[in-house]
Amino acid sequence: MRTILAFLFVLSFIYSGLQAQYQEPEVAPSEIHKYSDDDLRERLNLIVNKVVAPRLDAVVKSYVKTYTVLKRDKTEAMLGRMAMYFPLFEKLLSENEMPKDLKFLSITESALNPKARSRSGAVGLWQFMPTTGREYGLTQNRYVDLRRDPKKSTLAAIKFLKRLYQKYGDWELALAGYNGGPGRVNRAIKRGRSKNFWKIRRYLPRETRNYVSAYIAATYIANFYSEHGLVPLFPDVELQLTESTTVYTGITFNEISEITDVPIYIIEILNPAYKRNYIPSSRRGYSLVLPMSKMGAFLDHFKKPDDDKSIATIGGSIHAPRTKKDKTLNARLDYYIVKKEDSLNELAKAFNCEEQDIMLWNRLTSRQLRKGQQLKIYLALKPPKPTQPVEQIEAYSISPETDTTKQLPVLQPIAFNYEIVFSKFTKSKKWLKRDKRFVYHKIRRGESLYDVAEKYKVNIGDILMLNDMKPTQVIKAGTKIKVKKK
């Protein structure tokens, strides 16, 4: 018995020794791909960057460690998304005569996640705050947040960065201004008595102080990820080869999926700006991005001229249904927001159509209208000959007491029928006569429409409508604008 026990003991000892011999040693994550400061410095010197000259400091080393050691899986996912977004960034930057190296800034801002949201409320690839986003034309409402739209947000970021570079003439200061705001940079320049970022950085908030170094680290990882054994997780080809079109009427992602056979999750990834898987109707239209191989199916679905859905992707002249007897009247699609005092009968008279036309166009089952309701209206492309002098029309429209926001259903069809530009009504000198209901504000240097809206506690959209201005319009100092009193 003792002999057997001794034999088993020896056998177990030999087995445990063999097991230890072939067991893989545990390796700390930091030892997976070792690198030295000299390695980093040498690689950084190889990078040609037209925005910031790469340099090594403690912040750069900290970010590189995060990318290559602490969060390798997230880094590989981010590197894969470069295939989706960098071609778009490079195209838009090139078209706007901006350095293509600015594309790396989106890595610092959002790790290339269009739905990224910071604790302070910044959103999107370029992390726009709500107020700054609106200032640069990025719509935000219950259905849409254009801060998450890759193309629109990139164009807004380019405008902001270009403005900052024109102000400072230095990209390092411009990047700091993008992160912390020009006010903080201005104060740091004043305190440091210098326009050299590296000399005044200690006067900036911590995040802004480290921002340029974070950008350098992002540039490094995009160029040398393979040296650290990182493998990009590239998205499906359908997410890389895409095409866009413009949608004017409301449509759900479910409907798009049924038409194109594109899975809803792919539609969501390609169209991150829509918060409820629904593209709302819009006079200007919203962008829809689909895999290139599926866009044809979507467009084919709307190509029939007698189909009410033909308005979804075609702007300008379209064949729109008017009545059951006449379904091919050539008309232009327009939109009207219902006011409290509106009735179906009055709108039909104002737009020179029948009540049943409006009901048919909007699939109404009741003659009852509700305030804020958006209606589709088709205006004939061939206007009738005027039956009254144009002077009388202008005299009616430019009365100082006339409020275009209330008279829109009357003025718009008149302008269209008599081939008068509607904006001419609001730009008339008589229209600019003083009115106690409005304030006439003179734009100061450096002042934006957002500043004016904040000052008078009104909506920017109201200012734009009252002054017949576009959201992207640059307002020069000295310009007088009209603001409705609260």
Summary of the structure (lengths in Angstrom):
residues: 486
radius of gyration: 30.3
end to end distance: 102.2
largest distance: 124.8
contacts: 1347
relative contact order: 0.07
helix: 52%
strand: 10%
